[in-house]
Amino acid sequence: MSTTHSIRQVIFEIPADVPYFENEDALVHCRHSCTSDYHVFPPPQEQYIACSLHLDKNPFESLATALEDGDGERIIDLGLRYYSGCTAEKNIERAIDTWEAITNLKHRFSIPEENMTANILGQAYSCLADAYLCLVHAAFEGRAVSRIHPKTDRMLPEGTRDEIMANDFMLFAATYANSAVHYGVVTQGVLGVARYLVRGAEQNKVDIRTTERYKPFKDLWHAFDVREKELAEERAKRDAKVSRAPNAYTCAAPGCGLIAGKKKSFMRCAGKCPPERKPHYCSKDCQRRVRRVVACSMSHMRPNVILQDWRSHKPYCKPDAQLDRPLPWGDSEDAQTGLDVVPSVNLKAPVSNEAGPDRAVEIPLPGRPGETVTFYSQHIAPDIMRYMRDTMEERRAARQARASDSEAADK
């Protein structure tokens, strides 16, 4: 499997003197994904505090004249309030209509381009791209989208799955995303449009970038290529780091599979065995229940070396020069015993507000063969992380089984 996505869970406290608004989490997400460069990621706590203070200082009523005043920043803000439902009634059509005052010269509140900065124009296009991708999902899933007024003629999902409408929305999303990049604004939302197009087409073995419909969006594809190259370099850098000390990044307990976000995240054997043979554990539970340790990348040994639990590991917990027996590796019965140990799962394990070891687990994405998402957390217990992975693996297997049955029935 090739990991193509990552998610990090964070938990933080908002100071008691900082107000919190309904749906503020959605607004924080929209503001960041639609208006900030994808390289920029302030700490989430700072984002929430800044958003709370902004909302407190600028209530919804203060944006009432944004369109008439032709104030680009306030128009972006007004659209985000409608889009997220924070301090305003959530309405995606009203959000789109608001942002189009910046991008559409025929809008009733059209703002001359010469009065706009490139950044404001790019942000408006980025917001529109994200909104139309949201409409793509609604059309595919058959979800209705409420209108500003029943008589408006804007194309919107009506509650019935409509693939033709979804494809039309997709073209709008790509057009706006390409325009955002043209004005120098490359956000997570913009890249999300490109990624959705590419991943969806790959499942159907189509090179979307060479199609007549999407080939013209050269700015968008260039931005996507740049980001993909950055991600590949980041993965290569981490892989190189892990290869130098593989034991430090993988929990030694069979059946666990959690990985360390940082080299020093996991506990390690405190004995005198050399670093390349030292077992590491994601938690005390795994350290207690471990039955075998898989150690790789030992320069003088072949991969998949298997060391035993402490009772058996104790004779080997010493420098190589002091070993008085060969290391137990290979295909011997002794080496293989206990490898099918599966850790038990405690679904009542708490989520801690205090940051603990930086753990991660690779979770398969259903419907996307070969793709996983690496989920990082310093707060969720290992039992829960393993449960998340195992549940998604079961769902993927069930989905693949249904697809195979369907293909067999068609034949």
Beta strands, then each sheet from edge to edge (+ up, - down):
strand 1: 2-9
strand 2: 259-260
strand 3: 267-268
strand 4: 280-281
strand 5: 292-295
strand 6: 305-308
strand 7: 359-364
strand 8: 371-377
sheet 1: 1+ 8+ 7- 2+
sheet 2: 3+ 4-
sheet 3: 5+ 6-
end
